[in-house]
Amino acid sequence: MLYNPKKTGLLKLVVLLTFLLAAVPSAFAQTQQNKRISVHDPVMTKEGDTYYLFATGRGIAVWSSKDMINWEREKPVFEKAPEWVNNVVPGFRNHIWAPDIAKHNGQYYLYYSVSAFGKNTSAIGVATNTTLNSNDANYKWVDHGIVVQSVPGRDMWNAIDPNLILDEQGQPWLSFGSFWNGLKIVKLKKDLLSVAENPQEWHTVVQRERTDTLDERYAGNGAVEAPFIYKKGNYYYLFASFDYCCRGPKSTYKMVVGRSEKVTGPYVDKEGKKMTQGGGSLLLEGDDNWHGVGHNSVYDFDGQDYLVFHAYDAADEGKPKLRIEKLSWDKKGWPEVTGVSTAARKEK
């Protein structure tokens, strides 16, 4: 082939452009990585053109963003813990866990957890606001007190990690729980502020094997927590976190999922095993770059489903960081994380 300087120069240009375009996604991913905020148990919503993120932290940590990449820290929900909290957890220092945010009837409902670590000395409270924009004249969080409370020696469940879901009839339900005898769901009154009565209606939705001889006052094994229910098509999908969080590089957190045609269950995994019998299809687990991943929430923003969760960053001493991934659905209607390697979501 004869040497053609024009063609050779064009070929070099094409090669250079190909290299630059290939580098763009990597550079963008690196930008996202550098801007990841440190959070635990994140949940999100969108008001207008702004995303709001709530997470575990002093007074409930709050962040805002226009693009889900660049986050600005907002004032916490509670400068001081609500007065009732100290009666549930004596000496409580306003470090509030695992909130959940939802909008209903023109009002935002923020559920949150107060607890003594490793014990079911716990309660779920709820506060409301008409707006999340702290510059709005109507911005004001109003606390409504306890929704559900657990007591050591009385209850074999733990009142933390709340998640609100309205069924197809508009009936509100609150799922919650960790360890002990698993995750529960309870029917709420129409005002979303308290448990429905006459009669009360409670269900177990997830349970893992727990050693019978363990002291009932302590969490023990049977590691499961953080329920989140998301309606898609004909099914309610129940996401939960198995194994252990909060251990930095030693965290073994992973996300599992099951589904049901009824909000109260039974929820089953891909193999048909009930989640009340230890079932749950693996959605995502840790890898060499991220230790345990979990405590997820799921949202539809502008027609795209997203998985929001925290993961322990191997490149930063195992600190918990915010991760947001696109969620897609396979031909059988099961969720999968778009763009994440199969090694990171391999089946059990």
C-alpha positions as CSV (number, residue, x, y, z in Angstrom):
1,M,0.0,0.0,0.0
2,L,1.4,3.4,-1.0
3,Y,2.0,6.0,1.7
4,N,-0.6,8.8,1.6
5,P,0.1,11.6,4.0
6,K,-3.5,12.9,3.9
7,K,-5.0,9.5,4.8
8,T,-2.3,8.9,7.4
9,G,-3.1,12.2,9.0
10,L,-6.8,11.5,9.0
11,L,-6.1,8.0,10.5
12,K,-4.1,9.6,13.4
13,L,-7.0,12.1,14.0
14,V,-9.5,9.3,14.1
15,V,-7.3,7.3,16.6
16,L,-6.9,10.4,18.8
17,L,-10.6,11.2,18.8
18,T,-11.4,7.5,19.6
19,F,-9.0,7.6,22.6
20,L,-10.4,10.9,23.9
21,L,-14.0,9.7,23.6
22,A,-13.1,6.4,25.4
23,A,-11.6,8.5,28.2
24,V,-14.7,10.6,28.8
25,P,-16.8,8.0,30.7
26,S,-13.7,7.2,32.8
27,A,-13.1,10.8,33.6
28,F,-16.8,11.3,34.4
29,A,-16.8,8.3,36.6
30,Q,-13.7,9.7,38.4
31,T,-15.5,13.0,38.9
32,Q,-18.4,11.2,40.5
33,Q,-16.1,9.2,42.7
34,N,-14.3,12.4,43.9
35,K,-17.6,14.1,44.7
36,R,-19.2,11.2,46.6
37,I,-20.4,12.4,49.9
38,S,-20.1,10.4,53.1
39,V,-23.6,9.2,54.1
40,H,-25.3,6.3,55.8
41,D,-28.8,5.0,55.0
42,P,-29.6,7.5,52.2
43,V,-33.1,8.2,51.0
44,M,-34.1,10.8,48.3
45,T,-37.0,12.8,46.8
46,K,-37.3,15.6,44.3
47,E,-39.1,18.9,44.7
48,G,-39.1,21.1,41.6
49,D,-35.7,20.9,40.1
50,T,-33.9,20.0,43.3
51,Y,-33.1,16.5,44.7
52,Y,-33.1,16.2,48.5
53,L,-31.3,13.5,50.3
54,F,-31.8,12.5,54.0
55,A,-29.5,10.2,55.9
56,T,-28.4,9.0,59.3
57,G,-26.7,11.8,61.2
58,R,-27.0,14.3,64.0
59,G,-30.6,15.6,63.8
60,I,-31.0,13.8,60.5
61,A,-28.5,14.8,57.8
62,V,-29.9,16.7,54.8
63,W,-28.3,17.4,51.4
64,S,-29.5,19.0,48.2
65,S,-28.5,18.8,44.6
66,K,-29.5,19.8,41.1
67,D,-27.9,16.8,39.4
68,M,-27.4,14.0,41.9
69,I,-23.6,14.5,41.6
70,N,-22.8,17.8,43.3
71,W,-24.3,17.9,46.8
72,E,-24.7,20.8,49.2
73,R,-25.1,20.3,52.9
74,E,-28.3,21.7,54.4
75,K,-29.2,22.3,58.1
76,P,-30.3,19.1,59.9
77,V,-34.0,18.5,60.5
78,F,-33.7,18.7,64.3
79,E,-31.3,21.0,66.0
80,K,-32.3,19.2,69.1
81,A,-33.9,15.8,69.4
82,P,-37.7,15.8,70.0
83,E,-38.5,15.8,73.8
84,W,-40.1,12.4,73.8
85,V,-36.9,10.7,72.5
86,N,-35.0,10.7,75.8
87,N,-37.9,8.7,77.4
88,V,-37.2,5.9,74.9
89,V,-33.4,6.1,74.8
90,P,-32.1,7.7,77.9
91,G,-29.1,9.9,77.2
92,F,-29.8,10.1,73.5
93,R,-27.4,12.4,71.7
94,N,-29.5,13.4,68.7
95,H,-27.8,10.9,66.3
96,I,-30.9,9.8,64.4
97,W,-30.9,6.8,62.1
98,A,-32.3,5.7,58.8
99,P,-34.9,8.2,57.8
100,D,-37.5,7.7,55.0
101,I,-39.1,10.5,53.0
102,A,-42.4,10.5,51.2
103,K,-44.9,13.0,49.9
104,H,-48.7,12.5,50.3
105,N,-51.6,14.9,50.1
106,G,-49.3,17.9,49.5
107,Q,-47.2,17.2,52.6
108,Y,-43.8,15.5,53.2
109,Y,-43.6,12.8,55.8
110,L,-40.2,12.0,57.3
111,Y,-40.0,8.8,59.3
112,Y,-36.9,8.3,61.4
113,S,-35.4,5.9,64.0
114,V,-34.0,6.4,67.5
115,S,-32.2,3.5,69.1
116,A,-29.6,2.1,71.4
117,F,-27.1,0.3,69.2
118,G,-27.4,-3.5,69.2
119,K,-30.6,-3.4,71.3
120,N,-34.2,-3.0,70.4
121,T,-34.6,-0.1,72.7
122,S,-36.0,1.7,69.7
123,A,-38.8,3.8,68.3
124,I,-39.8,5.3,64.9
125,G,-41.1,8.8,64.9
126,V,-42.5,11.0,62.1
127,A,-42.3,14.7,61.2
128,T,-44.0,16.6,58.5
129,N,-43.3,19.7,56.3
130,T,-45.1,21.3,53.4
131,T,-41.8,22.0,51.6
132,L,-38.2,20.9,51.6
133,N,-36.8,24.3,50.4
134,S,-35.3,25.8,53.6
135,N,-35.6,29.3,52.0
136,D,-39.4,29.0,51.7
137,A,-41.3,31.0,54.2
138,N,-43.5,27.9,54.9
139,Y,-40.5,25.6,55.7
140,K,-41.0,24.1,59.1
141,W,-40.7,20.6,60.4
142,V,-43.5,19.6,62.8
143,D,-42.8,16.5,64.9
144,H,-45.7,14.1,65.6
145,G,-44.0,11.7,68.0
146,I,-43.9,7.9,68.1
147,V,-45.4,5.7,65.4
148,V,-44.0,2.4,66.6
149,Q,-41.9,1.5,69.6
150,S,-40.0,-1.7,70.6
151,V,-39.0,-2.7,74.1
152,P,-36.3,-5.3,75.1
153,G,-37.8,-8.4,76.7
154,R,-41.3,-7.6,75.3
155,D,-40.8,-7.5,71.6
156,M,-38.9,-9.8,69.3
157,W,-38.5,-7.1,66.7
158,N,-36.7,-3.8,66.4
159,A,-38.5,-0.5,65.6
160,I,-35.9,1.0,63.2
161,D,-35.4,1.5,59.4
162,P,-38.9,2.7,58.5
163,N,-40.3,2.7,54.9
164,L,-43.7,4.0,53.9
165,I,-45.7,2.4,51.1
166,L,-49.2,3.0,49.9
167,D,-51.0,0.0,48.4
168,E,-53.2,0.1,45.3
169,Q,-56.2,1.2,47.4
170,G,-54.2,4.1,48.9
171,Q,-53.9,2.3,52.3
172,P,-50.6,3.3,54.0
173,W,-48.3,0.6,55.4
174,L,-45.0,1.0,57.3
175,S,-42.3,-1.7,56.9
176,F,-39.4,-1.6,59.3
177,G,-37.0,-3.7,61.4
178,S,-33.7,-5.5,61.8
179,F,-32.4,-8.7,63.2
180,W,-34.4,-10.5,66.0
181,N,-37.4,-12.1,64.3
182,G,-37.0,-10.2,61.1
183,L,-38.7,-7.4,59.2
184,K,-42.3,-6.4,59.8
185,I,-45.0,-4.4,58.1
186,V,-47.9,-2.7,59.9
187,K,-51.1,-0.9,58.7
188,L,-51.2,2.8,59.4
189,K,-54.1,5.2,59.8
190,K,-55.0,7.3,56.9
191,D,-53.2,10.3,58.4
192,L,-49.9,8.3,58.2
193,L,-49.1,9.3,61.8
194,S,-50.0,6.2,63.8
195,V,-50.9,2.5,63.7
196,A,-54.4,1.6,62.5
197,E,-56.6,0.1,65.2
198,N,-59.7,-2.2,65.4
199,P,-57.9,-4.4,64.7
200,Q,-54.2,-3.8,64.4
201,E,-52.7,-5.6,61.4
202,W,-49.0,-6.7,61.5
203,H,-47.1,-9.1,59.2
204,T,-43.6,-10.6,59.1
205,V,-42.2,-10.1,55.6
206,V,-38.5,-11.2,56.0
207,Q,-36.9,-13.5,58.5
208,R,-33.5,-15.3,58.7
209,E,-32.6,-18.1,61.0
210,R,-31.8,-17.0,64.5
211,T,-30.3,-19.2,67.2
212,D,-33.1,-20.0,69.7
213,T,-30.9,-20.0,72.8
214,L,-29.7,-16.3,72.3
215,D,-30.8,-13.7,74.8
216,E,-33.9,-12.1,73.3
217,R,-32.8,-8.7,74.5
218,Y,-29.9,-8.6,72.0
219,A,-29.8,-8.6,68.2
220,G,-28.0,-11.9,67.9
221,N,-27.6,-13.5,64.4
222,G,-30.2,-13.6,61.6
223,A,-28.7,-10.4,60.1
224,V,-31.3,-8.6,58.1
225,E,-32.5,-5.0,58.1
226,A,-33.5,-1.9,56.0
227,P,-36.7,-3.0,54.1
228,F,-37.7,-0.8,51.1
229,I,-40.9,-1.7,49.1
230,Y,-41.2,-0.4,45.5
231,K,-44.3,-1.0,43.3
232,K,-43.5,-1.9,39.7
233,G,-46.0,-3.4,37.3
234,N,-48.1,-6.1,39.0
235,Y,-45.6,-6.6,41.9
236,Y,-44.4,-5.1,45.1
237,Y,-40.7,-5.5,45.3
238,L,-39.2,-5.8,48.7
239,F,-35.5,-4.9,49.0
240,A,-33.6,-5.7,52.1
241,S,-30.0,-5.8,53.4
242,F,-28.4,-9.1,54.6
243,D,-25.4,-9.5,56.8
244,Y,-23.4,-6.7,58.5
245,C,-23.0,-3.0,58.0
246,C,-21.0,-0.4,59.9
247,R,-17.7,-2.3,60.0
248,G,-15.7,-0.4,57.4
249,P,-13.4,-2.8,55.5
250,K,-15.0,-5.7,57.3
251,S,-18.6,-4.9,56.3
252,T,-20.4,-7.7,54.6
253,Y,-23.6,-5.9,53.7
254,K,-25.4,-7.0,50.5
255,M,-28.8,-6.2,48.9
256,V,-31.4,-8.9,48.2
257,V,-34.9,-8.7,46.7
258,G,-38.1,-10.6,46.6
259,R,-41.6,-9.8,45.2
260,S,-45.3,-10.3,45.9
261,E,-48.6,-9.4,44.4
262,K,-49.7,-8.2,47.8
263,V,-48.0,-5.5,49.9
264,T,-48.2,-7.8,53.0
265,G,-46.6,-10.7,51.2
266,P,-45.6,-13.4,51.0
267,Y,-42.5,-12.2,49.2
268,V,-40.6,-14.8,47.2
269,D,-37.2,-14.7,45.4
270,K,-36.4,-15.9,41.9
271,E,-36.4,-19.5,43.0
272,G,-39.7,-19.2,44.7
273,K,-38.3,-19.3,48.2
274,K,-40.2,-17.2,50.7
275,M,-38.3,-14.3,52.3
276,T,-39.8,-15.4,55.6
277,Q,-37.8,-18.6,55.2
278,G,-34.5,-16.9,54.5
279,G,-35.1,-16.3,50.8
280,G,-33.9,-13.3,48.8
281,S,-32.3,-13.0,45.4
282,L,-29.0,-11.2,45.4
283,L,-29.1,-7.8,43.7
284,L,-25.7,-6.4,44.6
285,E,-22.8,-7.1,46.9
286,G,-19.4,-5.7,47.7
287,D,-16.2,-6.1,45.6
288,D,-12.6,-5.1,45.7
289,N,-13.4,-1.4,45.3
290,W,-16.4,-1.3,47.6
291,H,-16.8,-3.3,50.7
292,G,-20.4,-4.1,51.9
293,V,-23.2,-2.3,50.0
294,G,-26.7,-1.8,51.3
295,H,-29.5,0.0,53.0
296,N,-30.9,0.9,49.7
297,S,-33.9,2.9,48.4
298,V,-35.5,2.9,44.9
299,Y,-37.0,5.8,43.0
300,D,-38.4,6.8,39.6
301,F,-37.0,10.2,38.6
302,D,-38.2,11.4,35.2
303,G,-39.0,7.9,33.9
304,Q,-35.7,6.3,35.1
305,D,-35.5,4.0,38.1
306,Y,-32.5,4.5,40.4
307,L,-31.0,2.5,43.2
308,V,-29.7,4.7,46.1
309,F,-27.5,3.2,48.8
310,H,-24.3,3.5,50.7
311,A,-21.2,1.5,50.2
312,Y,-17.9,1.3,52.2
313,D,-15.1,2.8,50.1
314,A,-12.0,0.6,49.9
315,A,-10.0,3.6,48.6
316,D,-10.9,5.7,51.7
317,E,-10.4,3.4,54.7
318,G,-13.9,1.9,54.3
319,K,-15.8,5.1,54.9
320,P,-19.5,5.0,53.9
321,K,-20.2,6.8,50.7
322,L,-23.3,7.6,48.6
323,R,-23.8,5.6,45.5
324,I,-26.6,6.1,43.0
325,E,-27.0,3.5,40.1
326,K,-29.5,3.2,37.4
327,L,-31.9,0.3,37.9
328,S,-33.2,-1.8,35.0
329,W,-35.5,-4.8,34.8
330,D,-35.0,-8.1,33.0
331,K,-37.5,-10.0,30.9
332,K,-38.9,-11.7,33.9
333,G,-39.5,-8.5,35.7
334,W,-36.6,-8.7,38.2
335,P,-34.4,-5.7,38.9
336,E,-30.7,-5.4,38.0
337,V,-28.2,-2.7,38.4
338,T,-27.3,-1.2,35.0
339,G,-23.6,-0.9,34.2
340,V,-22.4,-2.8,37.3
341,S,-20.3,-5.9,36.6
342,T,-21.8,-9.3,37.1
343,A,-19.1,-10.1,39.6
344,A,-20.5,-7.4,41.8
345,R,-24.0,-8.9,41.7
346,K,-23.3,-12.6,41.3
347,E,-25.9,-15.0,42.6
348,K,-25.4,-16.7,46.0
